Amino acid sequence: MLSDLSAREVRDQIAAGKLSSREATQYTLEAIGRLNPELHAFNSVFAERALKRAEAFDGKKTGGLLAGVPISIKDNMCTEYGTTTCSSKMLEHFHAPYTATAVKKLEAAGAVILGKTNLDEFAMGSSTENSAFGPSKNPWNVKCVPGGSSGGAAAACAARLGFGGLGSDTGGSIRQPASLCGIVGLKPTYGLVSRYGLVAFASSLDQIGPMTLTVEDAAIFLQVIAGHDEKDSTSWPEAIPNYLEDLDRPIKGLRIGLPKEFFDVEGMEPEVKGAVEKAIGWYKEQGATLVDISLPYTQYGIAAYYIIAPAEASSNLARYDGVHYGHRTARPEDLIDLYAASRGEGFGAEVKRRIMLGTYALSAGYADKFYLQAQKVRALIKKDFDQAFEKCDVIAGPTSPTVAFEFGSKGDNPLAMYLCDVFTVTCNIAGIPGLSLPCGVSSSGLPIGMQLLGPVFSEKTLLRTARQYELAHEWVKRKPGVCG
C-alpha cells in the first residue's frame, strides 16, 4: 500500500516507473478528502495545482531528491498561490506576493505541494487549539491534541496525508507535535535553513524544518532546504554537507549526554521516562558511552523563553494594524479605533496574551528588569550546552513530558500549556539543532518521542544517531488505524 511507503520509497518507485507522481498525488488527495474533515490537518488544499504539477513531472521525468513526491507545508510559509493565513482571522484572506525560499527549494527538487497545514495562530501554542479555524486532531486518538504549533503538519504526516512536510519551530513546534503524533521532526541549527517567506513569530528563535515518516526522509528534506540565502541576513554562508552519506555508519563510541534536569521533572509521565530510558539503554548496548551531565540553567528556560519570544512577537505583529497588513475593521470611528478594533477582531486570545506580555517586558522601566535579564539567561543556557558538548556528542532525553493529552485539559491554564515545551525551548534559545523520533508507545496506544540535541551544525551526527535506532526498531512501521 502507498500508506506503507516513505518519501524516499515513493521517489524511487516513481523513478523506476512502478508508480507515477499523478497516482501518488491522487492517492493522497483522496485520503485528504476522506480524513481531513475530521482531522482538520489542512487549512487549504491545492488539488488542481498539485495534479497539474504531478502530470507535468511525469511527462518530463526530471530528477531531484523529492521528484514527484506529494508533501505539505505549514500555513505560515508564503506562496504566490493560495492564501497564507497563519491560522488567524487577521490573515484569513492574505495572498502573499512571493514564495518562501524553503518552499521554492522543495519544488525545485521535484516535490508536489498538496496544501497548507493548520497551526496554532501565528505559531503560538502547543496543541493547535489556538487556530482561528478550529483545532487539528491526533490521528492516533481524535479526542487528543496533535501538539503544536505544527500540529496540522504532524497529523497530516502521521495519517499519510502526504509523505512529509515542512513545519516551523520557535520553542518546540516541530519536535513536540512530532513526538505526540509518532513521526520524526527536525529543528535545524538557527541559520541553516532560510527564514525568508516564513511569517515571523520570534525572529531570533524561528526555524523551518522537516516533519517526516523516517529519519532518512528528514535527511533528504534537510538536504533540499538547507543552504545560504542572500534574502535572509541570518542565513549561514558556508557550504552544507551531504546529510545522507553517514546515515548507516554505526554509533559505537558515540558519547551520549544524559542531563539530570531532563529526567527529574515534576509532571513527567512514568511511561514517557521509561520508554526514553529503554531507548538510551539500547544505545549503550550498541557501544555508545553514556555520560552524566548537567544543564543547570534549564530550569530557567521556560521563563526566559516567555520573555524573549513574546517581546519579539509584540514587535513583529505590530505591523498588523488594519492599515499596513491584515484584517481591517468595518466601520472605525477614528484612527485609534481602527487600530484597536482591527487587532481586537483579528487576533485570538493567545496572540493577544503574548503581545501584551511582550509589550510589557519591553516597556520603559521594565526592559532592563525582564528582557535584558532574559537575554543574560539565554547566554548562560548557551554556555551550559557549550560546556556539555565538550563531554558528549549528543544529548538525549524526552521530547515531551507527556503523551498527547485530551482537548480542553489545559485550556484554562496557560502555564500548564507552556510547560509542554519544558524540554524543547532551550534548543531554540541556544540556536542548536534538535530531533525528535518515536521510541515507544503508551498503554493508551499513544506515541512517545525521544529528543536528541547536538552542537551547532551537527545535523549529520543527530541524523545518524537517530537513524541507527530507527533501523533496529519497529516504531517507523506503526501507523494510525485511520490509514487503513
Stockholm file with secondary structure:
# STOCKHOLM 1.0

chainA/1-484         MLSDLSAREVRDQIAAGKLSSREATQYTLEAIGRLNPELHAFNSVFAERALKRAEAFDGKKTGGLLAGVPISIKDNMCTEYGTTTCSSKMLEHFHAPYTATAVKKLEAAGAVILGKTNLDEFAMGSSTENSAFGPSKNPWNVKCVPGGSSGGAAAACAARLGFGGLGSDTGGSIRQPASLCGIVGLKPTYGLVSRYGLVAFASSLDQIGPMTLTVEDAAIFLQVIAGHDEKDSTSWPEAIPNYLEDLDRPIKGLRIGLPKEFFDVEGMEPEVKGAVEKAIGWYKEQGATLVDISLPYTQYGIAAYYIIAPAEASSNLARYDGVHYGHRTARPEDLIDLYAASRGEGFGAEVKRRIMLGTYALSAGYADKFYLQAQKVRALIKKDFDQAFEKCDVIAGPTSPTVAFEFGSKGDNPLAMYLCDVFTVTCNIAGIPGLSLPCGVSSSGLPIGMQLLGPVFSEKTLLRTARQYELAHEWVKRKPGVCG
#=GR chainA/1-484 SS CGGGCCHHHHHHHHHTTSSCHHHHHHHHHHHHHHHHHHHCCEEEECHHHHHHHHHHHHHHCCCCTTTTCEEEEETTBCCSSSCCCTTCGGGTTCCCSSCCHHHHHHHHTTCEEEEEECCSGGGCCSSSTTCTTCCCCBTTBTTBCCCSSSHHHHHHHHTTSSSCEEEEESSSTTHHHHHHHTSEEEECCTTSBCCTTBCCSSTTTCEEEEEESSHHHHHHHHHHHBSCCTTCTTSCCSCCCCTTTTTTSCCTTCEEEEEGGGTSCTTCCHHHHHHHHHHHHHHHHTTCEEEEECCGGGGGHHHHHHHHHHHHHHHHGGGCSSSSSSCCCSSCSSHHHHHHHHHHHHSCHHHHHHHHHHHHHHSTTTIIIIIIHHHHHHHHHHHHHHHHTTTCSEEEEESSSSSCCBTTSSTTCHHHHHGGGTTTHHHHHHTCCEEEEEEEECTTSCEEEEEEECSTTCHHHHHHHHHHHHHTSSGGGCCCGGGC
#=GC SS_cons         CGGGCCHHHHHHHHHTTSSCHHHHHHHHHHHHHHHHHHHCCEEEECHHHHHHHHHHHHHHCCCCTTTTCEEEEETTBCCSSSCCCTTCGGGTTCCCSSCCHHHHHHHHTTCEEEEEECCSGGGCCSSSTTCTTCCCCBTTBTTBCCCSSSHHHHHHHHTTSSSCEEEEESSSTTHHHHHHHTSEEEECCTTSBCCTTBCCSSTTTCEEEEEESSHHHHHHHHHHHBSCCTTCTTSCCSCCCCTTTTTTSCCTTCEEEEEGGGTSCTTCCHHHHHHHHHHHHHHHHTTCEEEEECCGGGGGHHHHHHHHHHHHHHHHGGGCSSSSSSCCCSSCSSHHHHHHHHHHHHSCHHHHHHHHHHHHHHSTTTIIIIIIHHHHHHHHHHHHHHHHTTTCSEEEEESSSSSCCBTTSSTTCHHHHHGGGTTTHHHHHHTCCEEEEEEEECTTSCEEEEEEECSTTCHHHHHHHHHHHHHTSSGGGCCCGGGC
//
